[in-house]
Amino acid sequence: MEALPDFRLHRPTTLAEAVAILAETPAARPLAGGTDLIVNMRRGLVEAPALVDLGDVAALRSMEAGAQGLRIGAGVTLSALAAEPTVARDYPAIAEAAAAVAGSTHRNAGTVGGNLCLDTRCIYYNQSDWWRRSNDYCLKYRGEICHVAPKSKRCFAAFSGDLAPALLIHDAVVEIAGPGGSRRIPLADLYTGDGIDYLALVPGEVLASVHVPPGRTGLPQAYAKARVRGAIDFPLVGLAVGLRMEGGGIGELRAALTAVDMRPFPIAGTEAFAGRPADEDTARAFGELAREQASPMRTTTVKPWYRRRVAAALARRLLLQLAAN
């Protein structure tokens, strides 16, 4: 891995100051935990003449739960989120997803905002410069073709953040701060589905916080992921499921996937399971629904067909697990 290139470091103490620096400095990048950004800079994947360190912006590090739901500052670390008692009690899938990210040292530095804005990944992109150069680079950076789908003009690098699906089953909303003020959008709308321009942020904007509405507080839920190694690795498939039983049948079923597309997304069609028993047949049908909607490409060393089967297995397992509990 190469040494870091030269850059100028800014350390604002307010969100307004951070936004102003980002807006006034072309190609400046916000720096939170740096667990992804710094690695990509060392590999030559990111060219940033300036970094805006958000670590001293106190407004980004707060977390509050109450009648209005849950508010999580983008600067809250993953370890702090996973350890927060209120989150573990009322939003266990969120706590489980935060605890599943990489290793403990990564979670101590990595942040909520960083995980939600994680760069898309691919085995042809996340490599050293000499490796990428010898393979004529790729469409995502410097190259002219997508090695995953050479005949396509689209980049298929996958989004692999763990937190997004756990938040999507709660219809989370994100607050974005920018030169024109702040705006709120559904978390699902933060992702464009493009492997290159994967976030719906304009220059100068930064993710400030995540808001989880109170309507599903206490929804029985869980998050699970599959990865090559049991620690550190990004997910091959990540799945969050929320299941509420009513009168012996399914009252509400919600689910969302990550790592099997250029964006995280809710699984469509789960309302069709309302009223059905949470038995083996229903679990298999739910698994098939997850498999059909998972669309991984050859972005990892693991075959896409296997990852679709894993999505089905995780869906079946989590539904039966939640029903049993």
Disulfide bonds with the S-S distance in Angstrom:
none
